[in-house]
């Protein structure tokens, strides 16, 4: 009936919240319950890549939510400062020390969990790119976290500056960042409609572009999000060096790694290396030609894969 389909649709309308976490403005996107209580056994939490904008993950999250029959809430938490605050809020309230840096972003995620997720809720953590590095570090810093599974998509967890993309981006992010601030500032002054047209032009080459990513991308051109993302990127190049084998070994049974076949941030060699070091681990190499920024055109497909990999673990 029409009534039923309306309820279905509403159930799939996500809820957006803004809050201060570690003093930094933080955006959350939530499918399913907005508040967790003891009835919620499992929470899916998406830890984004960089830029850590939750809107990019909308289709991916919606697919996860519906494929599990709307049973489990699916949340995403932005990186500190990677969002456009509503007019009533500033980007920082009283930010804690270097909250926009990589270490600050890890503490920021742990603080978010402490504040908004009951300790008894089991977590399915889904990381993308630098989000995977953040997840490993969260598990290291808080060994009591109830992680059921951690899914690592296109994981940049080692030797970032040495990757083909890292070699190009390191000088840009570490030394020429300030050069980019001026054009960014000028772009931010453009009217929204013009920003939208520019973004459409830039992303126009992507054949099956997911149009839900356009608005979040436009958001990057206003305010401080892009500058904060570049600052964090510069730190990634300096800090993501050695793979954390101790943490990987400790939690190997919970981890699933998915490497891109043409990922310039983590070359296929990294996949072969980690597989050799952990013969019993669950490492997969993409056969579908998905790009590192999979949310641009393959959010639904990647979500369907994730569901296949972990549905067995959720049948408890």
C-alpha positions in Angstrom: 0.0 0.0 0.0 1.0 3.6 -0.4 1.0 4.1 3.4 3.5 1.3 3.8 5.8 2.7 1.2 5.7 6.1 2.9 6.7 4.6 6.2 9.5 2.8 4.4 10.7 6.0 2.8 10.6 7.9 6.1 12.6 5.1 7.8 15.3 5.8 5.3 15.4 9.5 5.7 18.6 10.2 7.6 18.9 12.6 10.5 21.7 15.2 10.6 23.0 16.6 13.9 25.6 19.1 14.8 27.5 19.1 18.1 30.7 20.2 19.7 33.0 17.3 20.4 36.4 18.1 21.9 35.4 21.7 21.3 35.2 21.2 17.5 32.1 21.4 15.4 31.1 17.9 14.3 28.4 16.7 12.0 26.7 13.3 12.3 24.5 11.6 9.8 22.2 8.9 11.3 20.1 6.3 9.6 17.8 4.6 12.1 17.8 5.6 15.8 19.2 8.9 16.7 19.6 8.0 20.3 21.0 4.6 21.4 19.5 2.7 24.3 20.2 -0.7 25.8 18.0 -2.4 23.2 20.5 -1.5 20.5 22.9 -4.4 20.3 24.8 -3.2 17.3 25.8 0.1 15.8 27.4 0.6 12.4 29.8 3.6 12.7 31.4 5.0 9.6 34.8 6.7 10.0 35.3 8.8 6.8 38.4 9.4 4.7 39.7 12.9 4.2 37.8 15.2 3.6 35.8 13.7 6.4 32.4 14.9 5.2 29.5 12.6 6.2 27.3 13.6 3.3 29.6 11.7 0.9 28.6 8.4 2.6 24.8 8.8 2.3 24.1 6.3 -0.4 26.6 3.8 1.1 25.0 4.1 4.6 21.4 3.9 3.2 22.3 0.7 1.5 23.8 -0.8 4.6 20.8 0.2 6.6 18.3 -1.3 4.3 20.2 -4.4 3.5 20.2 -5.4 7.1 16.5 -4.8 7.2 16.7 -1.5 9.1 17.7 -3.5 12.2 20.9 -1.7 13.0 21.4 2.1 13.2 24.1 3.3 10.8 25.9 6.5 11.8 28.7 8.5 10.4 30.7 11.0 12.3 32.6 13.8 10.5 36.1 14.7 11.2 36.5 17.6 13.6 36.0 20.8 11.6 35.2 19.1 8.3 31.7 20.4 8.1 29.7 23.5 7.5 28.2 24.5 10.8 24.7 26.0 10.9 24.7 29.8 11.2 24.1 29.6 14.9 27.4 27.6 15.6 31.0 28.5 15.1 33.6 26.0 13.9 35.3 25.9 17.3 33.9 26.4 20.7 37.0 25.9 22.8 38.9 23.3 20.8 41.2 20.9 22.5 44.8 20.8 21.6 45.3 20.4 17.9 41.9 18.7 17.4 42.2 19.1 13.6 45.4 17.1 13.5 45.5 13.4 13.0 46.0 12.6 16.7 43.3 15.0 17.6 40.9 13.3 15.1 41.5 9.9 16.8 40.8 11.3 20.3 37.8 13.1 18.8 36.3 9.8 17.6 36.9 8.1 21.0 35.3 11.1 22.8 32.3 10.8 20.4 31.8 7.2 21.3 32.2 7.8 25.1 29.6 10.5 24.9 27.0 9.1 22.5 27.3 5.3 22.5 26.6 3.0 25.5 29.6 0.8 26.4 27.6 -2.4 25.9 26.7 -1.6 22.2 28.7 -3.8 19.8 30.3 -1.8 17.0 30.8 -2.5 13.4 33.4 0.1 12.4 33.7 0.9 8.8 36.7 2.9 7.8 37.5 4.5 4.5 41.1 5.6 3.6 42.6 7.5 6.6 39.5 6.3 8.6 41.1 2.9 8.7 44.2 4.3 10.3 42.0 6.1 12.8 40.1 2.8 13.6 43.3 0.8 14.2 44.5 3.6 16.6 41.1 3.7 18.4 41.4 0.0 19.0 44.9 0.4 20.3 44.1 3.3 22.6 40.9 1.8 23.9 41.3 -2.0 24.0 37.9 -2.4 25.8 36.0 -1.1 22.7 33.4 -3.7 21.8 34.3 -4.1 18.2 32.4 -6.9 16.4 34.0 -6.2 13.0 36.2 -3.5 11.5 35.9 -3.1 7.8 38.8 -1.3 6.2 38.0 0.1 2.8 41.0 1.4 0.7 43.1 1.5 3.8 45.8 4.1 4.0 47.4 2.7 7.1 51.1 2.9 6.0 53.7 4.7 3.9 51.3 7.3 2.6 53.9 9.8 1.5 55.7 7.0 -0.5 52.6 6.0 -2.4 52.3 7.4 -6.0 49.6 9.9 -4.9 51.5 10.7 -1.7 54.6 11.7 -3.7 52.5 14.2 -5.6 50.5 15.5 -2.7 53.1 15.7 0.1 54.7 18.9 -1.1 51.3 20.3 -1.8 49.9 19.5 1.6 53.0 20.0 3.7 54.6 23.0 2.1 52.2 24.7 -0.4 49.0 24.4 1.7 48.9 28.1 2.3 49.1 28.8 -1.4 45.8 26.9 -1.8 44.1 28.9 1.0 43.7 32.0 -1.1 42.0 30.4 -4.1 39.8 28.5 -1.6 38.9 31.6 0.1 38.0 33.3 -3.2 35.9 30.3 -4.2 34.1 30.5 -0.9 32.9 33.9 -1.8 31.1 32.7 -5.0 27.3 32.4 -4.9 26.1 28.9 -4.1 24.7 28.3 -7.6 28.0 29.1 -9.2 29.8 26.8 -6.8 27.3 24.0 -7.7 28.0 24.5 -11.4 31.8 24.4 -10.8 31.5 21.2 -8.9 29.3 19.6 -11.6 31.9 20.6 -14.1 34.7 19.1 -12.2 32.9 15.8 -11.4 31.2 15.8 -14.8 33.6 13.2 -16.2 32.3 10.5 -13.8 29.9 8.5 -15.8 27.6 7.2 -13.1 28.1 10.0 -10.6 26.1 9.7 -7.4 24.3 13.0 -7.3 24.0 13.0 -3.5 27.7 13.9 -3.3 27.3 17.2 -5.1 25.9 19.1 -2.1 28.5 18.0 0.4 31.2 18.9 -2.1 29.8 22.4 -2.5 30.0 22.6 1.3 33.7 22.1 1.1 34.0 25.4 -0.8 32.5 27.4 2.1 34.0 28.0 5.5 37.0 26.3 6.9 36.4 22.7 6.1 38.7 22.5 3.1 41.5 24.2 5.0 41.1 21.8 8.0 41.1 18.9 5.6 44.3 20.0 4.0 45.9 20.5 7.4 45.0 17.0 8.4 46.2 15.7 5.0 49.6 17.3 5.6 49.8 15.5 9.0 48.9 12.2 7.4 51.9 12.5 5.1 54.2 13.0 8.0 52.6 10.5 10.5 51.2 7.5 8.6 54.5 5.7 8.2 54.9 2.2 9.6 52.0 -0.2 9.6 50.8 -1.0 13.2 51.4 -4.7 13.1 50.9 -5.2 16.8 47.3 -3.9 16.7 46.5 -5.7 13.5 47.8 -9.0 15.0 45.9 -8.5 18.2 42.6 -7.9 16.4 43.2 -9.9 13.2 40.0 -12.0 13.5 37.9 -8.9 13.6 39.5 -7.1 10.6 38.6 -7.2 6.9 40.8 -5.2 4.5 39.7 -4.2 1.0 42.4 -2.9 -1.3 41.8 -1.1 -4.6 43.4 -2.6 -7.7 44.3 0.9 -9.0 44.5 2.8 -5.8 47.3 5.5 -5.9 47.1 6.0 -2.2 47.9 2.4 -1.4 49.5 0.5 -4.2 48.7 -3.2 -4.8 52.2 -3.9 -3.4 50.9 -2.9 0.0 48.2 -5.5 -0.3 50.8 -8.2 -1.2 53.0 -7.1 1.7 50.3 -7.2 4.4 49.0 -10.5 3.1 52.5 -12.0 3.4 52.9 -10.7 6.9 49.5 -12.0 8.0 48.7 -15.2 6.0 45.6 -15.8 8.1 44.1 -12.4 7.7 41.1 -11.4 5.6 42.6 -9.3 2.8 40.7 -8.7 -0.4 41.8 -7.1 -3.7 39.2 -5.2 -5.6 38.1 -6.9 -8.8 35.5 -4.3 -9.8 37.7 -1.4 -10.7 36.3 0.8 -7.9 38.1 4.1 -7.3 39.7 5.1 -4.0 36.9 7.7 -3.6 34.3 5.0 -4.1 31.5 7.1 -2.8 31.5 9.2 -6.0 30.0 6.4 -8.0 30.0 3.1 -6.2 28.6 3.6 -2.7 25.8 1.2 -3.3 28.0 -1.6 -4.7 30.6 -1.3 -2.0 27.9 -1.4 0.7 26.4 -4.6 -0.9 29.9 -6.2 -0.7 30.3 -5.2 3.0 26.9 -6.8 3.8 28.0 -10.0 2.1 31.2 -10.1 4.1 29.8 -9.5 7.6 26.2 -10.7 7.6 27.4 -14.0 9.0 28.9 -12.1 12.0 25.6 -10.4 12.7 23.4 -13.5 12.8 24.1 -14.0 16.5 
